[in-house]
Amino acid sequence: MRVNSKDFLVREGEDVDLKKWPTKVDPVYRSKDQYEELLKEHVAQLSLQQQLLYASNRYALLLIFQAMDAAGKDGAISHVMSGVNPQGCQVFSFKHPSPAELQHDFLWRTTRNLPERGRIGIFNRSYYEEVLIARVHPEILRNEAIPDTPHHDKKIWQERYRSITNLERHLHENGTRIVKFYLHLSKEEQRRRFLARIDEPEKNWKFSTADVAERKYWKQYMKAYEKCLAATTTRDSLWYVVPADDKENARLIVSRIVLDTLEQLKMTYPKTSPARRRELQAIRKQLTK
């Protein structure tokens, strides 16, 4: 079974009800061995596409991952991008903003880490936190010292959606292709993964009591995600809702979507000019003497 990227994308202009989006679908692999074989194949193809991206030097690729805690963002990033040259790919994880970051607009701390042309940038969480966690916990806005902030008015979220889509449109027009993944995890599967982090000593470091506290706001987060996905998926910057209860399946879906995106760019290696070819042949003669 081949992954069809279109099965997971949020189309521009449609409302989003996450209860209607599955957190688990039929796997695209039949066994653990086949999963590893498929992922290895995807990783090899991604490595070739990344070389083309770097050599052609026309586009940049920005991958954004958003999800509830324990949805598998780190694992998806590390497995899917395992074959990509580290010199051509950078991962940035965004936690709570620092005091210095709070002195700037909400897009500043992420946009300064955008990928250059020829490179892949990965945001593990992103500026979207400012319309997700900040919406669930509006007290966060008070720390941002925004003048005349309508803390309890939905207007601020519409303004932030507009800022985000304007930024992403600008980036697209200047060669950055943006692919956004929401890893859709069920509350029950999150509970199981939290228990595993407690019961398995090698996973204890992953566990945070703050993560459990956030489970109380599950409905509010789902509502915030629904509003965000609907408002910020555009023709040039689409959201994909990836079922995340099966980690292996989610990785195959993500890798296929990234591959499809790169292949659609129809990149080629730069052609050598006649003058450059003559120069290379002259150098070759010197080296073969």
Beta strands, then each sheet from edge to edge (+ up, - down):
strand 1: 9-10
strand 2: 60-67
strand 3: 89-93
strand 4: 120-124
strand 5: 176-184
strand 6: 239-243
sheet 1: 1+ 6- 5- 2- 4- 3-
end
